[in-house]
Amino acid sequence: MSMNFYILTLFPEMVRNGLNASIIGRAKDAGLLRIDAVNIRDYSENKHQKVDDYPYGGGAGMLMQAQPVYDAWRSVVERIGKKPRCVYVTPQGRTFTQQDAKALAKEEDLILLCGHYEGIDARVLEEIVTDYMSIGDYVLTGGELPAMVMVDAISRMVPGVLGNEESGSSESFEGNLLEYPQYSRPEEWNGRKVPPILLSGHHKNIEQWRRRQSILLTRERRPDLLEKAELTEEERNWLKESE
């Protein structure tokens, strides 16, 4: 079974080009993912495919109109025969996390709505949106880049996409910890050597070392995450001793 993404956008080529390469592109070719960029302009009732207008009450900029957005959304609903979750990508949404990626990867169908200009008429948002999500506290020119970020993160959690099933479970943010540092050949580079324990072949000790490195790295770079990390009592005591 594949996971199906429907991205409602004014710039479908941007989305298609951005999600056609690397792991996501290979997963699409293998039938594990389907990514459909739906052009909102195709649903404009204006002969010039105009989709924006001035906001009531005044203010700077233009606003995306409700009708073309709604009709683009409805075209997906009619095609698949149900109303899937619809994520509006907006700085006003709650921050998208790795836990969100795992949860959304369980959906068979998912709509991502990309805004532009000064946003989208609130009435259509109230009608179709189930989730408001942001990739950070900053403003971009449109929702396409954040939508692609979300598709990438979610797709990695879809079974079979990564190939190595352990890859997704050992990356940063699993258990609210950052990923441990990793090393490859050569054994010494620029006077820096690979930690000897990684050359020992003792898998249990390597696993413990990596776990502790994850904890230390999280304390150094993201102490906010460490407060929520799933640590054993032994690890908490060790962490105090290492301060």
C-alpha angles and dihedrals in degrees: 000000000000129000113237123213121192112191115194105207147147089224109050094162091058090055095044093049093046095051100040100085142067121002095346092050092049091048090053091051090050092053095245093116136030118197117188118184106205113202109224090200089066087069098050115120089208115100090227091051090246111173103172139067141170116289119248111250093034130261138142123303136006133290129223109246123240100232102063092042092050094047092049089051092046091052089061093045092051092047096053097031098235144064108257126193110289118206117199108206105219140142085237092065128092115270115276111236139185088259089057090051091054093047095047091047087069091064117098092207129023132179120207116195118206118203129203140183109019093337137271132307105273093226095068091045089056089049102049113012120099099171134030111203138173132192092213148331098285136086125247129188092253146351097258098092094046090046090053090049090053094046090051094049094044094045092056088063094053110104113258097015096102096039093213102071092203093060096077095045097051100048129104119298095027103134087000092288130121118240118268119252115270134206138198137182135340101061090218125032127173089347092306118120131205110254106269093231090067089059094049098085089222100132098189092053091045090052092051092047092051092048092052092046088054090053093048093046091050091050090051100043108020110022088161089067094047091064088064097037121125100241129165120235089252091054092049091052091047090050092054091050091051094057 
